[in-house]
């Protein structure tokens, strides 16, 4: 990792991207999915950073190594959260898919981040899920050799997010996706309760989170949300690009299904903001924040380039626009939207 940090410099402020960094062909959703590995991570994060200036709808999906504890369908929320916490705390994300679009559904691009995952050294995973992911096209040998280091990704990705305001996050049945993202960004285990978890989501991502499966519950011809993403897309006439059960393709399909639902149903988004499918606790907006204590150091020793390139004053605070850079002890007062 020392060599990797030395050889890569993330010049966010010193590089200026053209607004046309993607050609017209690349802007179409037929352009395919950008595969991101350790070797091209910095280049693709720079492209994502440029796209976020005008494409602030972030559709996300993740692939992970199954479930150590499987939650029965009619379990109460307390048990379901305890199972999720156990699963996420003990396992690692395999893929993260992100699709960026604007409010009109115009897609800037889809990125599939492939993380280092060594089956032979991982203690916790579901063998059946690993076999299923292999059959779906995920190359675990490539992940072993060329996968992205999760800590390095977390540092770089968080700095990209800190530069962009008012992002809207889309998921489909996104409880686990958000859980793995929270763990990835905060570098900590999940909190002990669903309420604390939803509060951290609001702090990390903001309160503008939409779950497409939850939204489908309110439409009879969408089977009240009882369908998976693939079947919902077929009803809406949306074609998949790429393979199913791969994070990039699923994030792109989620973005396109959401855009089609908005067109067909004239959806009023404010009705659905902050609600996740299967969760009664709504994601809340922070009203006031008191940070105890602030951190005197503004950058980690492992990434000296960021200390040189980015103004130190921006990173003297442990949190920038709701994104945990290095999580402090926080006392919140919240109100429900």
N, C-alpha and C positions, 0 to 999 in steps of 0.2 A: 504493500500500500504506500510505503514511503516513496517508491519509484513513481507510482501512478500520480501521486500528488505533485511530484516534482516536474513531471512531464506535461501536465495539463494546467492551463491557465484559463480561467473563466472570465474573460474581459467583458463583463456585462456593460459597464459604463463607457468603455473606450471603443467598443465596436458599435457602429450604427448600421442597422439593418434597413434595407429598402422595403417599402410596403409591398413590393411585388417580388418578394423572395421566392414565392411559388408561382410557376407559370400557370396559364389558364388551364392547361391539361391537368396539372398537378392539383389545381383547386377542386376539380371534380372528385366525387367520391369513388369513381372508378380508378383513381390513381393508385389504389392499393394502400397497404399499411406499412408505415415506416418501421422496420425492425431495428431496435436499438440494443446494442451490446456495449461492453466495456470500451471497445475500440472507437466507437462513434458517439458515445454518450454526450460529450461536450458540444459537438457540432449540432446534434439534434435538440439539445436543450436550448441552444442559442436560437434555433429556428422556432421552437415553441415560444420562447420569450418574445420574439418579434410578432408572432401570430396573436398572442394574447392582448396586444394593444387594441385590436379591432374585433377579436373573436373571443368574447368573454363568457360563453356558455361552455362549460367543461363537463363532458360526459365521461364517466369513468367506469371501469370494470376491473376485476382482479381474478387471477387464478391462484389457488392455494392447495396444499396437499391433503384435502379432505377434512374429515371430522374425527377427532378422537372420541368425543362425546356427541352422540346424535340425539337431538331433542325431539321427543314425540310431538306429533302435530298439534295436539290440544294442550300443551304444557302452559303453565302460567308464565308471565313475563319474567318473574324473578328467576325461575329455573332456566328459562331460555337464555337469559343474560349470563347466568353462572356458567352454563355450557359454552356459550360463545367466548367468554373471557378465558376459560380453560383452553379452548382450542386455539384462539389467536395468540395468547401469551406463550404457548408451547410450540407453535409452528411458525414457519416463515412463508412470506408471499413468494410466489414463483413468477408471475407476470402481472404487470400493471398496464392496462390499456387506457389511453386518454385521447379523446376526440374533441377538437375545438371547433366551435361554430359561432355564428352571430345570431341576433334575435330573429333573423329571417330564415334561419336554417341553412345558410350558406356555410359549407364546411371548409375550413382552412387546412386540415390535415388530421391524420390519426397516427399516433405513436404507440408502439408496443414495446415496453421496457422488459427485458429478459434478465432476471436476477440469478446470481450464482446460487446453485442448489446442488449439493453433493449427497446423493442418496446413500452412499456408503458411510457417510459420517453423521447424517441426520438421525437423531434418536426418535423423534416424533413425526410420524406421517401415516396416512392410511394407504396401505399397499394397493388396495382396489382402486382408489382414486388416482394413484400414480399411473397404474396401467390404463385407466380410462383417459387420462391426459396424454399418455403416449399414443394411444389409438386416435386421439383428436389431432395429433400432429406436433405436439410439444417435444422438442429434441433435448432430452436430459443430458446427453453427452456434450452437446453444445453449451448448455447451461453450466456444466461443470468446468469447461475450458474457458469460455468467453463471457460468462454471465457477469452482470454488474454487481459490484460490491454494494450492499444495502446502506451501509453507513455513509459511504461516499455519495451515493445517490441522494440520500436524505439531506445532506448538507447543501448540495447543489440545487436540488429541486426546491427546497425551502427558500433559498435566496431568490430563485425565479419568482415564486409565488409572492414574496414580499414586495415585489415591484409593481404588482397589479391590483387594482381596486375593483370592488363590486363584481366579483366573479359569481356566476350562477353554476351550481353543481348539479348534475343529473346522474341518477343511478336507476337501475332496475332491480328491485328487491335488494336494496343496497346496504343492508345492515352489516353484513360481513365485509363488504368492500370498504365501507367507511371505517370499520374497526381496524382492518389491516392498514389503511391509510393513516389513521390516528397513531397507531403503533409505529409506523414507519417514520412519520414526521416528528413525533415527540420523543422517540427512542425510549419509550417507557412501556411497561405493562398497562393494560386497560384499567380504568378505575373500578371501584368495587360495586357500583350500582348503575342502573340504567340512567337515572337522573344525572349523575356525575358524567356519564358517557355522553349524553346529549349536550350537556353544557360544554364539554371539551370540543365536540364537533362545532358548536357555535363559535368557540374561541379560535379554533384552527382554521375553519373554512368560512366562517360567517354563517348567518342564519338562512341564507338563500339556497336551500337544498331541496331538490324535488325528486321524488321516487315515482317513476313512470308506472310501476305496477300498482302503487297505491292510487294513483290518478285513475287507472283503468277500472277500479272498483266502482266508480260512479257512473258507468256507462253499460247499459244492458247488452248492447251488441258487441261489447268487448268482454262478455262473460264475467262481468263484475270482478275483473282482476284475477280470476282463477286460472289463467293461462300463463304459460311460460313466454319468454321473449320471442322465440321462433314462431310460435303459433299466433301470437299477437301481431307480429310483423306480416304474416300471411294474410290475416283478416284485413289489415290496412293497406295491403298491396305494396309492401316495402321489401325489396330484395336485399339479401345479405351479400356483403363483399367480404371474402375470406372465409375461413373455416369456423364452425361453431365451437364453443368451449375454448376459444382463444381470446385473450383479453382485448386485443386491439379490435378484432372483428365485432365482439360483443359491445364494446363502447361505441363503435361507429353505428351499429344497428340501433342501439338505444337512442343515439342522437337523431337518427332519421325517423324512428318511430315517434319520438316526442314532437318533431317538426310536423309530421303528418297528423298527429292528434290535434295539434294547435290549429292546423288548417281546417280539418274536418269538423271540429267541435267548438271552435272559438273559445278555447279554454281560458278561464280567468285564473291565472297562476297563483294569485294571492290566497285562493282557497286551499291550495295544496302545499304551500311553502312550509317546510319544517316537519312534515309528516313522513314517516317511513312505514313501509308495509309491515304489518305484524307488530308494530310498536305503538303503545298508547301515549307515551311521553313525547311531547312535541319539542323539537329543537328550538331553543330560546335565544333571544337576542340579549347580549350583555348590556346592562344599563350603566353600570359604573364598575370600575376595576381598581382595586388597590393592590399594588405589587409589594410583597414583603419577602425578602429584601431584593433590591436590584443587584445585578451582577456587575462587578467592577471591570471584568474583562469583556472585550467586545468581539473577539474572534477566537476560535479554537487554534491551538498551536499547530495542528496538522494542516491548515490551509492558509499559509502565509500570503499567497497571491491575492486572496480575497481582502485581506487586511490592507494590502497596498493599493488595490484597484478601487475598492468601494469606500466612500467616505465613512470614517470611523464613527461619526456622530449618529449615523443611521443604525449602527449596531451596538450602541451603548445601552439600548433598551432590550430587555429580554424578549419582547414581543412587538411585532410590527404589523399593524392592521389585522389583528386577530390571528396571526400566524406565529405559532411557537417556534422561536429560533433555538432557544435553550430554556426549557420550561422552568419558570420560577414557581414559588408558592403564591397562589392567587386566591384572593377573596372576592367573590362575585355577588352582585345582586342582579337578579334576572327578572324579566317580565315576559309573559307569553305574548306572542304576536296576535 
